[in-house]
């Protein structure tokens, strides 16, 4: 599973917008992805942002930026 797919699964189950920290905590709790980075929340944030409506280059965004650091499914 990719980082984006793990975040998508978490948001789908939550049914509401979540912060990157809350998404990260749930990914870890559910063991959906093993981060190997020194700053995994930053990696998660960048992955979500790259696949969000906040990125004009995203062809089919998975996420929508609701407010600073908070996303929902697109």
C-alpha positions in Angstrom: 0.0 0.0 0.0 1.2 3.5 -0.8 1.3 6.4 1.6 -1.5 8.1 -0.4 -3.7 5.0 -0.4 -3.2 4.6 3.4 -4.3 8.2 3.9 -7.2 7.7 1.6 -8.3 4.6 3.6 -8.1 6.5 6.9 -10.1 9.5 5.5 -12.7 7.2 3.9 -13.4 5.4 7.2 -13.4 8.7 9.2 -15.9 10.3 6.9 -14.7 13.8 7.9 -11.7 16.1 7.4 -8.6 15.2 9.4 -5.3 16.9 10.1 -2.1 15.3 8.8 -1.1 14.4 12.4 -4.4 12.6 13.0 -4.1 10.8 9.6 -0.5 9.8 10.5 -1.5 8.6 14.0 -4.3 6.4 12.5 -2.0 5.0 9.8 0.5 3.9 12.5 -2.3 2.6 14.8 -3.7 0.5 12.0 -0.3 -0.5 10.6 -1.2 0.6 7.1 2.2 1.8 6.1 5.7 1.6 7.6 7.5 5.0 7.3 11.3 4.8 7.1 11.9 8.6 7.0 13.3 10.7 9.8 10.3 13.0 9.6 7.4 10.8 8.5 4.7 13.4 9.1 6.4 15.7 6.6 6.6 12.8 4.0 2.9 12.1 4.6 2.0 15.8 4.3 3.9 16.1 1.0 2.4 13.0 -0.4 -1.2 14.1 0.4 -0.5 17.6 -0.9 0.9 16.3 -4.2 -2.3 14.4 -4.8 -4.7 17.1 -3.6 -6.6 20.0 -5.2 -4.0 22.3 -3.7 -1.6 21.0 -6.4 -2.5 22.4 -9.9 -0.5 19.5 -11.5 -2.6 16.8 -9.8 -4.6 15.2 -12.7 -7.1 13.3 -10.5 -6.8 14.6 -7.0 -7.6 12.2 -4.1 -7.7 14.9 -1.4 -9.1 18.4 -0.9 -7.4 20.9 1.3 -9.9 22.1 3.8 -7.7 24.4 5.9 -4.0 24.6 6.8 -2.8 21.0 7.2 -6.4 19.5 7.1 -7.7 17.4 4.3 -10.8 15.5 3.2 -11.4 13.1 0.3 -11.9 14.9 -3.0 
